[in-house]
């Protein structure tokens, strides 16, 4: 029997979109998967090559903007023109999409060429810039359209075209939602916010699929002989406006706590932050190494600053990884984090109502015991990717 085809579209590199990678790896046995993504000459390059090499059965169509210079320049010019026309055509799907992201037009040119030889049964758009080409393909070929909403795009920071960009994002989403056959959300908060603003057809299926990791990615928590509580925080960058100011202040007051920070260093931040001896810096880690490192920690710090609406309602990879590692989580009071922890049927952590230093002083150390960590690690398997992916597979039946 001939395999049905799936087409995934993203404006990012593969390594920068782990959710997309988990999706096509979960579906590649039942479907012939095609993936259109961009090649970036940065930290994602080597990781992207690794992803491609372990998925030889997946067809990758990679756009290298440095090689296809003429098309790239043309798409950047189209974006400038679209921005100039934005005020005259605020309800044009094409103008809004092309003004919002210069990769949207480039993706469409590639998708439009691909449809001459490939007819997918479903197109899945990952991130806002992919919505336009996915919608147009769905309209022209009559294939099913699925949108993955990993972030609430109108609630993210505006970097250019500030007069129209938020309105563009709202219109792109509103138009695309009406065309979609199914929509997946990365957090309940994002789902609720979208449902406040965007209408869908009655038959459109909507489901929250947590961006969890495989349970097998996490080893059982290790027993580490130490008289200090080990707290951990990780991100791509160790820098300002990430909640780390609280860590610096807490470290000054708590000699019995170690703070392990993982990521690329922002030297300007470190030079002014007065880093104490109980703050230990680690280089950014490959995912398997990071998950192994978490097994030796006690507390995971999810210090989201609530810098914009998306940050308030989204669910970060770090809080999921902490929880799946069996760590006790201390989290700032954002809707996404509160909803996630409160929805779990066991005590995975606490939403902070005071400073980090005060919260740590009040932690009952019995919840950090080896037995409690293993209990949390076992409980977290209930929302591992092995289970979350079943929701995705159900949508495609």
Wavefront OBJ file of the C-alpha trace (Angstrom):
o trace
v 0.000 0.000 0.000
v 1.316 3.418 -0.969
v 2.331 5.592 1.983
v 0.457 8.915 2.335
v 2.718 11.955 2.152
v 3.185 14.615 4.823
v 4.838 17.984 4.227
v 6.329 19.909 7.154
v 7.249 23.574 6.672
v 9.295 25.836 8.944
v 11.248 29.085 8.665
v 13.856 27.787 11.126
v 16.648 25.241 10.985
v 15.900 21.710 12.175
v 17.942 22.016 15.372
v 16.127 25.227 16.305
v 12.765 23.466 16.052
v 12.984 20.256 18.144
v 9.184 19.980 18.250
v 9.064 19.571 14.479
v 11.852 16.972 14.626
v 9.981 14.940 17.227
v 6.868 15.063 15.057
v 8.357 13.726 11.842
v 10.371 11.124 13.759
v 7.121 9.930 15.343
v 5.304 9.790 11.998
v 7.967 8.668 9.507
v 7.001 4.974 9.696
v 3.366 5.575 8.746
v 3.949 8.476 6.340
v 6.438 9.520 3.699
v 7.696 12.745 5.247
v 8.993 15.801 3.413
v 10.494 18.679 5.395
v 11.231 22.168 4.087
v 13.546 24.088 6.401
v 16.333 26.687 6.303
v 20.060 26.090 6.681
v 21.640 28.436 9.222
v 25.400 28.921 9.582
v 25.341 29.031 13.389
v 25.236 26.722 16.435
v 22.413 24.740 14.803
v 24.449 23.627 11.786
v 26.174 20.568 13.246
v 23.089 19.502 15.216
v 20.939 19.806 12.086
v 23.319 17.540 10.149
v 23.057 14.966 12.943
v 19.255 15.072 12.755
v 19.329 14.572 8.996
v 21.785 11.669 9.189
v 19.648 9.736 11.677
v 16.538 10.143 9.507
v 17.583 8.854 6.053
v 14.003 7.951 5.162
v 12.858 11.584 5.517
v 13.134 13.874 2.474
v 14.753 17.158 3.515
v 14.486 20.198 1.248
v 16.866 22.693 2.800
v 16.951 26.351 1.755
v 20.440 27.818 1.964
v 20.007 31.575 1.613
v 23.736 32.077 1.042
v 23.692 29.780 -1.989
v 20.417 31.029 -3.461
v 21.435 34.676 -3.196
v 19.287 36.062 -6.007
v 16.054 34.538 -4.684
v 16.932 35.612 -1.140
v 17.533 39.235 -2.204
v 14.328 39.151 -4.248
v 12.334 37.980 -1.196
v 13.883 40.674 0.988
v 12.860 43.274 -1.598
v 9.340 41.810 -1.658
v 9.198 42.235 2.127
v 10.193 45.914 1.867
v 7.495 46.473 -0.777
v 4.916 44.628 1.336
v 5.767 46.823 4.350
v 5.250 49.940 2.199
v 1.880 48.578 1.043
v 0.840 47.435 4.526
v -1.168 50.546 5.293
v -3.101 50.332 1.996
v -3.852 46.590 2.234
v -4.164 45.716 5.940
v -6.438 42.749 5.115
v -4.369 41.211 2.349
v -3.132 37.796 3.474
v -0.187 37.958 1.066
v 0.864 41.503 2.016
v 0.599 40.788 5.752
v 2.512 37.505 5.468
v 5.284 38.853 3.241
v 5.675 41.998 5.348
v 5.877 39.896 8.532
v 8.639 37.522 7.372
v 10.853 37.663 4.275
v 11.116 33.858 4.391
v 7.369 33.436 3.779
v 7.649 34.286 0.077
v 10.778 32.156 -0.318
v 9.036 29.181 1.270
v 6.094 29.628 -1.073
v 8.343 29.591 -4.157
v 9.871 26.295 -2.976
v 6.493 24.802 -1.994
v 4.917 25.868 -5.295
v 7.723 24.155 -7.211
v 7.531 21.002 -5.055
v 3.811 20.560 -5.647
v 4.538 19.712 -9.286
v 6.009 16.385 -8.151
v 4.707 15.788 -4.604
v 1.080 15.728 -3.505
v 0.934 15.497 0.313
v -2.202 14.365 2.113
v -1.488 17.003 4.770
v 0.722 20.042 5.175
v 1.872 20.951 8.688
v 3.076 24.518 9.295
v 5.513 25.079 12.133
v 5.749 28.790 13.041
v 4.082 31.897 11.686
v 6.249 32.438 8.603
v 5.213 28.998 7.323
v 1.478 29.719 7.519
v 1.183 31.528 4.164
v 2.791 28.821 1.990
v 0.923 26.092 3.893
v -2.442 27.801 3.445
v -1.815 28.485 -0.246
v -0.792 24.866 -0.867
v -3.889 23.667 0.965
v -6.088 25.921 -1.200
v -4.461 24.978 -4.514
v -4.243 21.214 -3.961
v -7.143 20.664 -1.555
v -4.914 18.975 1.028
v -5.509 19.066 4.781
v -3.925 21.952 6.685
v -2.497 21.574 10.183
v -1.068 24.484 12.187
v 1.326 23.990 15.072
v 1.181 26.875 17.556
v 4.284 26.594 19.695
v 4.170 30.297 20.620
v 1.530 33.001 20.731
v 3.072 35.091 17.965
v 1.132 38.358 18.452
v 2.340 38.335 22.073
v 6.031 38.230 21.151
v 8.322 41.265 20.956
v 8.106 43.465 17.855
v 11.471 44.106 16.195
v 10.490 45.995 13.021
v 7.475 47.493 11.235
v 6.100 48.204 14.707
v 3.165 50.183 13.355
v 1.700 47.158 11.572
v 3.506 44.008 12.678
v 1.240 42.994 15.559
v -1.818 43.582 13.365
v -0.152 41.497 10.621
v 0.422 38.596 13.013
v -3.174 38.737 14.201
v -4.515 38.727 10.655
v -2.208 35.925 9.466
v -3.380 33.761 12.350
v -7.068 34.680 11.990
v -7.032 33.863 8.264
v -5.053 30.633 8.719
v -7.196 29.387 11.612
v -10.308 29.576 9.426
v -8.561 27.436 6.794
v -7.146 24.834 9.193
v -8.405 21.280 9.527
v -6.491 20.786 12.777
v -4.482 22.906 15.209
v -1.991 21.782 17.825
v -0.875 23.952 20.744
v 2.279 23.655 22.869
v 0.557 24.795 26.067
v -2.940 25.177 27.446
v -2.293 28.902 27.951
v -1.523 29.413 24.263
v -4.639 27.443 23.315
v -6.892 29.539 25.568
v -5.400 32.822 24.299
v -5.861 31.801 20.663
v -9.442 30.730 21.289
v -10.173 34.208 22.672
v -9.132 35.870 19.410
v -9.479 33.461 16.493
v -12.457 31.603 15.083
v -12.246 28.110 13.609
v -14.663 25.994 11.603
v -16.841 23.599 13.639
v -15.057 20.521 12.315
v -11.556 21.839 13.100
v -9.806 19.678 15.682
v -7.817 21.443 18.411
v -5.502 19.701 20.856
v -2.738 20.650 23.281
v 0.408 18.569 22.790
v 3.063 19.314 25.393
v 6.552 19.655 23.959
v 7.795 16.830 26.168
v 10.883 14.685 25.743
v 11.024 10.906 25.513
v 10.966 9.223 28.908
v 13.970 7.172 27.801
v 15.993 10.402 27.514
v 16.145 10.623 31.313
v 18.034 8.248 33.581
v 16.929 7.658 37.156
v 17.996 10.499 39.504
v 21.422 9.936 41.028
v 22.253 9.986 44.701
v 25.032 12.539 45.192
v 26.740 12.856 48.549
v 26.738 16.578 49.287
v 25.836 18.902 52.113
v 24.631 21.491 49.632
v 21.361 21.827 47.737
v 22.085 21.809 44.004
v 19.942 24.161 41.905
v 20.163 24.207 38.114
v 19.079 26.616 35.358
v 19.740 26.271 31.631
v 19.093 28.181 28.447
v 20.921 29.082 25.245
v 22.404 32.160 26.913
v 23.372 33.156 30.456
v 22.447 36.821 30.452
v 20.134 39.605 31.675
v 16.315 39.614 31.740
v 16.104 35.844 32.199
v 15.447 35.747 35.936
v 19.110 35.241 36.792
v 19.244 38.455 38.778
v 17.322 36.502 41.438
v 19.972 33.776 41.381
v 22.771 36.295 41.949
v 20.966 37.788 44.957
v 20.070 34.378 46.411
v 23.656 33.142 46.058
v 24.893 35.995 48.251
v 22.591 34.917 51.093
v 22.663 31.111 50.895
v 25.989 29.398 51.486
v 24.313 25.975 51.620
v 23.084 26.175 48.014
v 24.974 25.701 44.736
v 23.592 27.326 41.599
v 24.574 25.636 38.329
v 23.978 27.806 35.238
v 24.244 26.220 31.787
v 24.474 28.191 28.542
v 26.554 30.535 26.415
v 28.001 33.351 28.516
v 26.957 36.975 28.116
v 30.208 38.459 29.375
v 28.700 41.898 29.919
v 26.140 40.404 32.304
v 28.748 38.330 34.139
v 31.078 41.309 34.544
v 28.413 43.297 36.409
v 26.559 40.485 38.191
v 29.054 39.814 41.012
v 29.127 36.054 40.516
v 29.859 34.298 43.830
v 31.740 31.058 44.412
v 28.504 29.108 44.795
v 27.449 29.990 41.235
v 29.019 27.467 38.865
v 28.972 28.207 35.137
v 28.798 25.435 32.518
v 29.081 25.623 28.732
v 25.960 24.897 26.725
v 25.377 21.136 26.553
v 24.124 18.757 23.901
v 20.678 17.475 24.934
v 21.645 13.970 26.085
v 24.515 15.327 28.177
v 22.222 17.974 29.679
v 19.593 15.425 30.664
v 22.272 13.274 32.281
v 23.588 16.293 34.181
v 20.109 17.112 35.520
v 19.952 13.694 37.165
v 22.547 14.830 39.721
v 20.705 18.050 40.644
v 18.024 18.694 43.291
v 16.010 21.736 42.194
v 15.195 23.086 38.731
v 14.780 26.858 38.451
v 12.094 28.010 35.997
v 12.521 31.762 36.412
v 10.548 33.075 33.458
v 10.447 36.904 33.750
v 7.058 37.347 32.045
v 8.688 39.765 29.595
v 5.823 39.539 27.092
v 2.443 37.830 26.759
v 3.913 34.793 25.030
v 6.423 34.306 27.840
v 3.553 34.433 30.347
v 1.373 31.782 28.702
v 3.958 29.495 27.034
v 5.678 26.481 28.536
v 9.476 26.440 28.364
v 11.578 23.385 27.553
v 13.399 23.838 30.841
v 10.399 23.301 33.143
v 9.481 20.174 31.173
v 13.045 18.821 31.337
v 13.316 19.533 35.074
v 10.063 17.722 35.719
v 10.950 14.703 33.592
v 14.316 14.524 35.400
v 12.548 14.205 38.749
v 13.820 17.545 40.067
v 11.691 19.639 42.374
v 10.727 22.745 40.396
v 10.701 26.306 41.689
v 8.859 28.433 39.144
v 7.876 32.060 38.792
v 4.147 32.762 38.678
v 3.333 32.801 34.972
v 0.075 31.348 33.655
v 1.863 28.679 31.598
v 3.952 27.408 34.501
v 1.154 27.608 37.077
v -1.290 25.765 34.832
v 1.260 23.044 34.077
v 2.301 22.358 37.688
v -1.247 22.575 39.037
v -2.522 20.153 36.400
v -0.095 17.412 37.466
v -1.511 14.833 39.841
v 1.558 14.865 42.083
v 3.772 17.421 43.818
v 6.271 18.318 41.080
v 7.192 21.737 42.426
v 6.071 25.090 43.690
v 5.065 28.457 42.260
v 7.112 31.093 44.069
v 5.233 33.790 45.965
v 8.359 35.480 47.332
v 11.986 35.902 46.280
v 14.098 32.938 45.263
v 16.251 33.310 48.379
v 13.206 33.277 50.672
v 11.622 30.366 48.809
v 14.788 28.268 49.068
v 15.031 28.975 52.791
v 11.507 27.590 53.207
v 11.997 24.400 51.145
v 11.409 21.214 53.124
v 14.529 19.203 52.301
v 12.679 15.898 52.623
v 11.151 16.543 49.177
v 14.706 16.505 47.787
v 15.441 12.972 48.992
v 16.478 10.280 46.524
v 13.191 8.412 46.967
v 11.124 11.536 46.282
v 13.173 12.349 43.178
v 12.683 8.839 41.790
v 8.959 9.054 42.550
v 8.688 12.331 40.594
v 10.770 10.882 37.737
v 8.387 7.926 37.478
v 5.265 10.114 37.634
v 6.524 12.386 34.852
v 6.362 9.493 32.381
v 2.621 10.184 32.193
v 3.266 13.186 29.902
v 6.422 11.961 28.144
v 6.647 12.257 24.361
v 5.780 8.544 24.083
v 2.311 9.533 25.357
v 1.992 13.052 23.898
v 2.770 11.822 20.372
v -0.312 9.585 20.500
v -2.452 12.746 20.339
v -0.641 13.756 17.156
v -1.094 10.327 15.594
v -4.803 10.405 16.477
v -5.204 13.667 14.526
v -3.837 12.071 11.379
v -6.082 8.992 11.392
l 1 2 3 4 5 6 7 8 9 10 11 12 13 14 15 16 17 18 19 20 21 22 23 24 25 26 27 28 29 30 31 32 33 34 35 36 37 38 39 40 41 42 43 44 45 46 47 48 49 50 51 52 53 54 55 56 57 58 59 60 61 62 63 64 65 66 67 68 69 70 71 72 73 74 75 76 77 78 79 80 81 82 83 84 85 86 87 88 89 90 91 92 93 94 95 96 97 98 99 100 101 102 103 104 105 106 107 108 109 110 111 112 113 114 115 116 117 118 119 120 121 122 123 124 125 126 127 128 129 130 131 132 133 134 135 136 137 138 139 140 141 142 143 144 145 146 147 148 149 150 151 152 153 154 155 156 157 158 159 160 161 162 163 164 165 166 167 168 169 170 171 172 173 174 175 176 177 178 179 180 181 182 183 184 185 186 187 188 189 190 191 192 193 194 195 196 197 198 199 200 201 202 203 204 205 206 207 208 209 210 211 212 213 214 215 216 217 218 219 220 221 222 223 224 225 226 227 228 229 230 231 232 233 234 235 236 237 238 239 240 241 242 243 244 245 246 247 248 249 250 251 252 253 254 255 256 257 258 259 260 261 262 263 264 265 266 267 268 269 270 271 272 273 274 275 276 277 278 279 280 281 282 283 284 285 286 287 288 289 290 291 292 293 294 295 296 297 298 299 300 301 302 303 304 305 306 307 308 309 310 311 312 313 314 315 316 317 318 319 320 321 322 323 324 325 326 327 328 329 330 331 332 333 334 335 336 337 338 339 340 341 342 343 344 345 346 347 348 349 350 351 352 353 354 355 356 357 358 359 360 361 362 363 364 365 366 367 368 369 370 371 372 373 374 375 376 377 378 379 380 381 382 383 384 385 386 387 388 389 390 391 392 393 394 395 396 397
